[in-house]
Amino acid sequence: MILYGLRFSPYYERVHLLLGLKDRLDAVERVGMPAGGLRNDAYLRLNPTGKIPCLVLDDGTAIPESQVICDYLERVFPAPSLAPSDPAGRARIDLQCRLVDTALFPAMRPLLRPLAPDMDRSWIDAQLFEIIEATRCLDAFVGDGERESDGDWTLADCALVPALYYLDRLGERHACDLLSEAPRLARYAAGVSETERARESHRAMRIAQGG
Ligand SMILES: N[C@@H](CCC(=O)N[C@@H](CS)C(=O)NCC(=O)O)C(=O)O
């Protein structure tokens, strides 16, 4: 199997984290960005979304979309399991992943693009408000936010840890507490960021972003 992407991407990092948790980083050849870039014809033929990450199976089948890749790898490498077997527990994990994808990342995206130096502050504040809304919503599904030191990692952690990296960067850049309405998510963020795995992930993301 081949995996396209680099660790600056929170979507790629989600897959990288999952492979690390399963001790299967060597099971995929990590090839970085596609030759010629994301809009290159050959890459677009392989993966019409033109995005990273993309997993390519040995028979040439391309699987884009980080959560679909993670679900695929969870089935191919079932141990250790990163999802509870009870349906309600699994739904809670799936909800966190889905809200990261459908609410949190879309809310963060406008502020992650380069901003004009004279960008209107009220526009920035409106974007920050959208992010706070997304974290408030996620907050309802992270339980009490407590987590054991380095145990019980799930598919939701794989989605949340890279998202927290960018949440931190945006909070720093705009001098704003983006978890102000999400006390349980804030507790989760504080706990998970104490783990060596999350620290390594955030370090690698920072380096891949250029320091
Ligand atoms: N929903 C996709 C999003 C992937 C995505 O947006 N990746 C970014 C890198 S962080 C990308 O490839 N952007 C290139 C583009 O949009 O042209 C997933 O979960 O994999």
The ligand as an ORCA input file, in Angstrom:
! r2SCAN-3c Opt
* xyz 0 1
  N     -12.200     15.600      3.472
  C     -10.838     15.366      3.079
  C     -10.090     16.675      3.139
  C      -8.646     16.548      2.621
  C      -8.022     17.914      2.385
  O      -8.703     18.951      2.303
  N      -6.700     17.918      2.283
  C      -6.018     19.151      1.981
  C      -4.672     19.198      2.689
  S      -4.881     19.567      4.392
  C      -5.753     19.207      0.495
  O      -5.341     18.229     -0.088
  N      -6.001     20.375     -0.099
  C      -5.728     20.596     -1.457
  C      -6.850     21.246     -2.186
  O      -7.922     21.424     -1.597
  O      -6.660     21.556     -3.369
  C     -10.227     14.299      3.965
  O     -10.766     14.072      5.057
  O      -9.234     13.659      3.577
*
